Amino acid sequence: KALYNLSRVLTKRGRLREVAGVYKRILRISPDDVEGYIGLGNIYRDTGRRAMAVQYYKKAITLRADYPEIHILLSGVYREMGKIKEAQEEEKLANTVMCTLRPDME
């Protein structure tokens, strides 16, 4: 929890390189921490390193395929990369997950 608090403080101060280091430390301690992979994906997306963002979002999806927000994040990065087909596929997966979690949304 302390490391996540540190990551938030560093993010607010724009020290993204240091935030990436904090997330990597979190993942060394807890390699199945989905939020760590999402955090790294967000940093790489925000700094224009989209291929790295894709890598971390995909890792998060392997750990939590039932988390629709990750598919939406990945879709956004694919759109930024001009990979429209992949973006649409991720959006469909996000919708499928949401409908599975909340069948009343269909």
Salt bridges, closest charged atoms under 4 A:
GLU18 OE2 - ARG15 NE 2.77
ASP46 OD1 - ARG45 NE 2.95
ASP66 OD1 - ARG64 NE 2.78
GLU80 OE1 - ARG50 NE 2.95
GLU90 OE1 - HIS71 ND1 2.60
GLU91 OE2 - ARG79 NE 2.94
ASP104 OD2 - ARG102 NH2 3.43
